């Protein structure tokens, strides 16, 4: 028998990890929701989406996928899984089918992030050609990524980044789950990592229910209550509470 209690799956983005949802998880657990925060490999859009899809398929019952930043691109693809009932984007990329991160970003002026990226080669098993890891300059990370997060925490986040492989920027999304799943989007209006207009454009194109929060990119740590409220709205739409 399928469990009707929704599971909220929180999907982190680039330069971050599952701990970026540390303030949101207690709020959702207190509501009696099931919560899962998987570690995303951050190696490729198709590979990361396939991994997340495997996590979703293993869940008994309906799923609400919540994606932050690059995690928005990942849920755009993995959200096509049958038991995904709703999508929530947090300062995220809502890609069109056949569109890449680079193409969506290229429609708008660069954010401050563009000048702060660091490119580091890493070995690729079975290949003579190295891959490229992308991170943010440590000394610029707090201001660009986490301006309204506790400064001590921002310094920790700066030195514990989870890189994103550069190849992920050029991969086209094979599917856009928001075309068939109800979706919500949060614009971080003071975002210096993603141009907020990139967020607005993707959300409007998808016809999402959209809210704006005066926040840095890491809205889950800066305004966890507002993030939790948006997730709750998506959960309520399932009619399973």
N, C-alpha and C positions, 0 to 999 in steps of 0.2 A: 504493500500500500504506500503510495507516494505521500511524503510529508508535505503539508500545505504551508508550514511556517517558512517564510522567505529567508534565504541566506543572502546577506549583503557581502559581496566580494569587493574588497578595496584594492585597487591596482595603482601602485606607485609609478612614478615617471622616471625620467633621466636624472642623474646626479643626486638621487635620493633612494631610499629603501623603504621597507614596510614600516619602519619606526616613524615615518612622516605622518602616519595615521594614529599615533599613540594617544592623542587627545580626543579623537573622534570615537575610537573603539569603545571606551567605557560608556559613552552616551548611548550608543546603539545597543550594547549588551544590557544596559539598564532598562531598555524598552522590551527586553525579552526576545530580541532578534538573534538569529545565528549570524556570526561574523567570521569571515576568513580573509586573511591578508597575505597572499602568496608573495614569494620573492620572484620578481620578474627578471629573467636573465639579462635583458637589455643588450641583446646581441644582434637581432634583426627583427623587423616588423612582422614578417611572416612567421619566423620561428617563435618569437615571443607570443604572438597571437595563437599559434598552434599549442604552445605550452599552456596558456591560460584556458584555451578551449578544453584541454584535457582535464584541467582542474574543475571546470564547470560541469563537464559531463559526469564527473564522479560525485556530484552533489545530488542528493535525493530531494526533489522539490524545486520550487521556483527560485530564481536568482535575480537579484538586482546588481548589475555591474556598475561600479563607480571608478572612473579613471581620472587620475590627475596628470595634467601636462602630456607628456609622451604616452602615458597610460591611457589617455583618451583615444589616441590612434589605435592602441592595442584592443580596447573594448569595442571600437568601431568594427573590427574584424571578428574578434572572438564572440561578440554579442550576437552573432548569427546562430549560435547554438540554440537548440529548440527550447530548453528550459529557462533561457534568459527572458525575463518579462519586462525589464525596464533598464534604461541606461542613464547614468548621471555623469556629466562632464564637469570637472573642477579645473578652471584655468587650462582647458585642454584643447587638443586638436580633434575636431570632428571632420575627418577626411571624407571626401566623396569617393565613390568607387572609381578606381583607376588613378587616384591622386596620391602624391607623396607628400611627406612633411615639407620637403624643400619647395615643392610647387605651391602649397598652401601659404607658407611663410612668404614666398617670393612675391605674392600679390600686394604686400604691404611693406612699409619701411622697417628696417631692422630695429630690434630692441637693443638695449645696452649689452645684452648677452653676447651678441655677435663679435664684439671686440674683446671679449674676455675668455673666449674658448681656448683650450689647450689640447693639442693633438699629440697622442703618444702611440707609437707602434706596439703591437702585441703579437705574439706568435699564433699562427693558425694551424692547428693540427692537420697534417696531410697536405699542406701547401707550402711552397717556397716563398710565397708573398705574404707579408705580415698584414694583419688588420690594423685599424686605427681606432683607438679609444678616444672619446671626447669627454673632457671635464671642464670645470670652470676654475679660473685663477683663484687660488685659495684666499688671497687678500681682498678680492673683489666679490667673492661669493656672498657674504652677509648682506651687502648693500643691494646687490642685483637680485638675489634669490629670496632673501629673508629679512627685509628691512624692518618689518614690524614684529619679528619674532625675538624672544629674549636673547640679548647679545651673547650671553655665555653659551646658550644652545646653538646659536647660529655659527659660532666658532667651531663647535664640535661637528656640526653638519658639514662645514667647509672642508674639514680634513678627513671626512669619512664618506666622501662621495662614491656612489656606484656609477661607474662610467657607462656611457652609451656608445656602442660601436657606430662609427661614422656611416657604415653601410645602411643603417636604419633610416637615414634621412632621405635616401633616394628610392626606397622601395615603395611601389604603388600598392594601395589597399585593394585587395581582390574583391572586397565586398564592403558595403556600408550598412551596418545593422540598423542604424537610425531610420532607414527607409521603411522598416517594418516593425520597429519597436518604439514605444513611447519613450521620449527622452527629455531630460532636464539639463540645463547648462548654467554654470556659475561663471560669470566674468569677474576676474580680479582687476578692478579698474585702475589700480596703481601698480600693475604688474610691470616689472622691468626685465623679465626673462622672456616672456612672450608678449608681443604687441597686443594689447587688449582688443584691438580691431580684428586681429586674427581669430580670437575667440568669438567675438560678436558675429563675424561673417559666417563662420562655420555653424554656429547655433541658429542664426536666422535662416540660413540656407536649408537647414534640417527641420525648420519649423518647431524648434524646441520651446518649452516653457523656460524662460530665462530670468535670472536674477543677477544683479550687480552688487558686489561688495567692495568697499574701499579697502583693498588688501594688497599685500605683496603676493608673489607667486605662490608661496607656501601657505595658502589660505587655510589649510587643515590645521596648522599649528597656530596661526594668528587668530583665526575666528572659527574654532571648532564647533561652537553651538550653531552657527549659521550653516555650516556644512551639514551637520547632523540634521538640522531642520529640513534641508532640501532632500536629503536621503529619505527622511521620514515621509515627505510628500510623495516621493516615488513609490515607497512601500505601500502607503495608503491607497495608491491608485490600483494596486493589485486586488484589493477587496478581500484580503485574507487575514486581516487583523481581527 
